[in-house]
C-alpha cells in the first residue's frame, strides 16, 4: 500500500471518528500527504485558488439564495392552488401534484429536506383528505422530497459539473450538457412514482376537486409572476445567450422582484436573515468542496485513481458487473453521507475508474445523483426519514415502513437509468 493510499484509507476515517469537521479532515489529509511526499505546501493554496477562480462557482450561492427566498415566501401555496386547479379533478391528480411540485421545489432550493419542511404541511393533509391514507401519504412526501436533484438548476448537478471540469474529464462538456442529461432520468422517476401511486390507490378514489375554468383562471392570475421563473432559468441555460452565473444572477433579481415588490411575501428587513441562512449553508459546502479538491489533486498526483482502476479491473470483469457494484456502493454511501460530502469525496475517485470502463462522465453523474436521491430515504439513517419524522411527528419506524414500497420504484428507475445510457445522453449534443 502506498503512503497516499494509507493516508486516505486510515487517516481520514480516524479523524472523522474523532468528530472533526469534514473539511478539516480533508485538508489535514491533503497537507499530510503533500508533506510526506516532499511537495511544497503552497500547493494547497494554489489548488484552492484554482477552484475559487472558476466562473461557474458564482452560480452556487446565487441559486441557493434564490431557493431560500422562494422557500421563505408563499410560492408553494400558489403552486399548490394552481396545481389543484389544473390536475386536482383528475383521478390520482393530487398525488401527481405532490410529485411535480416537490421535484420543482427541490430543483430550485437544492435541498431535499427544505422541500419536506416547506411543502409537507400543505400536501400531507391534502393527500389524506383525498383518501390516500396516512402511510402512503407519508411515504410519498418523504421520498419525492429528493426527486428534483436531477433537474436544473440543482446545486448537486452544478457541483458534479465543477468536479468533472476540475479533473479534466469530459472537458468538451459544458454544464448545460449535464443539465440536459438529467432531464430524461428525472422524468422517468416522476412517471414511475406517479404510475405506482395511481395503480395502488389513486384510481380508487374520486377527487374532491372539480374542473373549473374560473378556478384555473384565478389560480393562473395569482401565480402569474411565479410561472415564468422555470422558463427564465431553462431559456437562459439552454439558449447559450447567458453564462450559468449570469442565469443565476437574473434568477435572484427576478425572485427578489416578485417576492419583495409584487407579492410582498418577504419584507426588506427579512432579507439579511434569509441571506445569512442561505450563505451559511452554501459556505459550508464551498469549504468542503475546496478541501476535497485539494485532496483530489494530491491523490491524482500520487496516481491513486489509476491504482484503484487497476485493482478493480483485476477483480471486476465487465462494465455490467462494475455498474451493479457501483450502485450498491453508492446506495450505501448515500445512507451515511450527505449528498455534498459524497460528491466531493467519492466522485473524484470513481470518475476515472468509470471512464476506464467506458462509462460517459455525464451518465455517471446521473447515476451518482440518482443513487443519492434514494440514499436520502434509505434506512437506517437516510436524512429525509428523520426530517419527515420531525415534521409529521411520527416515529422513525413508521417512516421506514412508509418509504420502503417507494424505494422499490426508485430502484427500478435506477436500474433503467444505469443500463440504458441513451436515456441520459440522447438529448446531449
Secondary structure, 3 states (H helix, E strand, C coil): CCHHHHHHHHHHHHHHHCCCCHHHHHHHHHHHHHHHCCCCCHHHHHHHHHHHCCHHHHHHHHHHHHHHHHHHCCHHHHHHHHHHHHHCCCCCHHHHHHHHHHHHHHHHHCCHHHHHHHHHHHHHHHHHHCCCCHHHHHHHHHHHCCHHHHCCCCHHHHHHHHHHHHCCCCCCCCHHHHHHHHHHHHHHHHHHHHHHHHHHCHHHCCCCCCCCHHHHHHHHHHCHHHHHHHHHHHHHHHHCCCCHHHHHHHHHHHHHHHHHHHCCCCCHHHHHHHHHHHHHHHHHHHHHHHHHHHHHHHHHHCCHHHHHHHHHHHHCCCHHHHHHHHHHHHHHHHHHCCHHHHHHHHHHHHHHHHHHCCCCHHHHHHHHHHHHHHHCCCCCCCHHHHHHHHHHCCCHHHHHHHHHHHHHHHHHHHHHHHHCCHHHHCCCC
